[in-house]
Amino acid sequence: MRQSIRYLSDEDVQAAGLPMSEVISAVETAFREKGHGRVEMPAKLGIHPAGDGFLHAMPAFLVGLGSAGMKWVAAYPSNADLGLPQVSGLIILNDPATGLPTAVLDAIWITAMRTGAATAVRM
């Protein structure tokens, strides 16, 4: 049986209309899970193919939430001079039971919202 993989562009992700209050709640849940030792999240693995640019692989498995995936993010500050985004990336979600990919999402909006939400979460 062939499994389909859903792709969500940045426009698709934004069109979902997730309010910041829900993003904050999700980040708080993830931080709590990590604090309780129910998250497998190895250190970032990075490469530096350009002077000021880098690419990082950021895998994670949230055991209690049954969520597994990886963010592949690029940060190239000099892209601003080219009229290109300085940060870009993809999030790949996998079925933790089979390892099969289930979705690929553009990571620009998600990254920005998660960064903002992380500052709002009280420890």
Disulfide bonds with the S-S distance in Angstrom:
none
